[in-house]
Amino acid sequence: MKRLFILIGLFLALSFLGAATEGKEKMSPAYHLYIGFSATAECVPEDGPYLTKLSIDAAFRDLRFGFGSRQAGAEPMSWWLAAGPASTLPVYVTFGEGTISAHELCAHAECDNEIVKAWFTAENTGFAGILAVVGDEDADRDDIVNDETAEDLEDAVAPIPRCLFECKLPLMETLAWTDDCAVRQQEESPAGLEFCFLLPVADLLQGKPLTFELPFDHDSFDEPGMLTVRFIPVK
């Protein structure tokens, strides 16, 4: 009987320890986060000029993902970022290096019933990407690109907080084009990318390499392009 009480006591102690551990904050290993987008379109000369190819790459380096209850001002947060391979200091916005790795133009336009030339007037291929932690109050945003992950959370037996980041890849003052009939004010620049992504918390805490490829609509293309989100463990 005494041994039974000891075993019960040990079981309760371990249960209490496990519950206490689950309530603590958890931090992932360091990752590089890569985000890419590519899309193509057929050139119809009389409808030009417009982009027929666009490839975008952005890298956010040496990130760690922290999970637990936090406050950013008055807003509750279920997770945060740490910038640096060994850092635990919470940040809620970070910046990455972006580049337009490929761009092509439908270099024609219709003008007075004739097809005329069109050309790039600006080809600045660098930009800064923005990664921001989304607070708990905005966890039901309708621009989450990985909806399947969201459904998995909703079907889980134990409640799992939604941990989302918002990514913005602004392309202002990067590419612009015009044609023989257009005045300078008619030049155009491509729209950037903005989306929300639901973090695969369990896999990140285990340091797994992860790649997601998802269709994504871009204002400059009639058909969806391909969005790639890749979590690369830092060696």
N, C-alpha and C positions, 0 to 999 in steps of 0.2 A: 504493500500500500504506500509506504514511504517513497519507494521508487516511482510509483505512479504520480504522486504529488510533485516530485522533482521534474518528471517529464512534462506534466501539465504546466508547471511554472516556467520551464525552459521554452515550451511552445508559445506561451503568452508573451514572454520576453522577446522572442524572435519576431512574433507578430507585431508587437509594439515598435520594435526597431525597424521592421519593414515599412510600417505605416509612417514612421517619422522620416525615413529615408525618402519615401515617395513624396512627402510634403516639401522636401528641400528643393532648391533651385538646381537645375541640371544644365551642363554646358557641353556642347559638341566639340569634337576635335576641330582643327583648323581646316578651312576649305577655301578654294578659289571658286567663285561663282561666275560661270560663263553664260552669256545670253546672246543668241544669234537669231537673225531673221533673214529670209530670202524669199523673193517673189519674182516672177517673170510675166511678160505679156507680149502678145503679138503686135508688131508695128503695122498700123493702118495709116498710110501717109496722109490722107485727107483729114484724119482726126488728130494729127500731131500738132505740136510736140508734146510728148509725155514720156515718162520712164517706162522702158521695156524690161529693165532688170535693176534690182536693188538688193544688195547684201549688206547687212549691218552686223557688227560684232561689238560686244562690250564685255569687259572683264572687271570684276570686283574681287580684289585679292586679299588673302589672309583674313578671312572672316571666321568668327565663331558664333554659333547660335545658342543663346541662353534661353532657358525655359523656366517659367515660374511666375508668380504674381509680383508685378511691379507697378509703380505709378510714374507717369511722365506728366508732371504738372498735376492736373485734376483727372487725367485720363487713365483708366486702368489698362494694363498691358499684360498679356500672357507670355510674351517673349521679348527679346531684345538682341541687339548685335554687339559683338566685341570686335574691334578692329585691331588685328595683330595676332600672330600665331599663338601667343601665350597670354593674351590680354583677357581680363574678365571685366574691364570697365564698360558699363553699358552705354551704348549710343543708339540713337533711333533713326538717324539719317546718315548715309555714307555715299561717297562718290566713286565712280569708276571711269576707266579710260575707254572711250568708244571710238570706233572708226567705221567709215563706209568702205567696205573692202571691194565692192564692185558696183558700178552704175553705168547703165547704157540708156541712150535716148532714141526715141523715134524721131529722127532728125529731119522731119518733113512737116509741112502744114499746107492747107489749102488757102489760097489767096487770090481773089478775083478769078476763080475757076482755073487757077494754075497751082501746081504743087511747087512750093518754094522751100528753100533751105531753113533749117533750124539748128541751133547750137547751144551748148552750155555757156553761160556767162559767169558762172561761179562753180568751182569744184573744190570746196573746202571739205576734206573728208574726215576731219577730227571733230569730236564733240565730247561732252561730259555726260555720263549716265548717272542717274539718281536712284538710289535704293532706300526706301523708307519703310519702317515698321508700321503696320496698320493696327490701331488700337482695338480693344475688345468691342467697343461700341459700334465699330464699322465692320464687324466680322461677317456680315451677311451681304457684302457688296455683290453686285450683279455682274462684275467684269472679271470674275475668277476664271482663268483659262483652263485649269485642271479640275473640271467639275467632278470627274470620277473620284478623285481623292476626297472631295467634299462629301460625296454620297457615302463613301466608306466611313467617314467620321460620324455621319448621322445615323448609320446602321450599327455603330459600335455598341456593345453591351454597357461598357463603362463610358461616361461622358469624357470626351477629349476636346479640349479647347481648340478653337480655330486659330492657327498661327499663320498670318498672312503678311506678305510684303507687297508693296507697290513699286513697280519699276517704271521709270520714265526715261525714254531715250529721245530727247528733243533734237530735231534736225534743222532748226532755224538757222538761216545764214550758212547752210552747207552747200546744197546744190540749187542752182537756178538756171533757167533756159529761156530762150526767146526765138523769134523767127523773123524773116524779112518783112513781114507785114505788121508786126507788133511794135508798139511803143514800149519804152523801158518799163513803164508801170505795169505791163502785162506779164512780166516775168513771174514764174512760179517757183516755189520751194516745196519739197515733199513734206508730207505730214510725218511727225515722229510716231513713236510707239508708246503706249501707256497701257499697263495691264496689272492685274492682281494675281498673286500666286500663293497657293496654300502649301505650307511646308510639310514634307513627310517627316514628322518629328522623330519617330522611332528609328528610322533609317539613318537620320543625321546623327543622332546620339551614338549610334554604333559605328560611325565613320565610314559608311558605305559610299562608294561612287555611284552617282545617280544621273541618268539622262532622261529627259522628257522631250518628245517631239510632238507638237500640237499645231493644228491648222489655226491660222490667225488672219483676220481681215485687216487690210490696210487701205486707207482712203485713196491711195494712188493706183490701186489695182482692182480690177473687176472680180478676179478670182482670189480666194484665200492663199496666202503664202504659208511658209513653214516657220514656226517659232520653236527654237531649241533652248532649253534651260538645262544646264549641266552643273552638277555639284562635283568638284574634283578635290579629293583629299590632298592636303599638302603633305608631301613626303618629308 
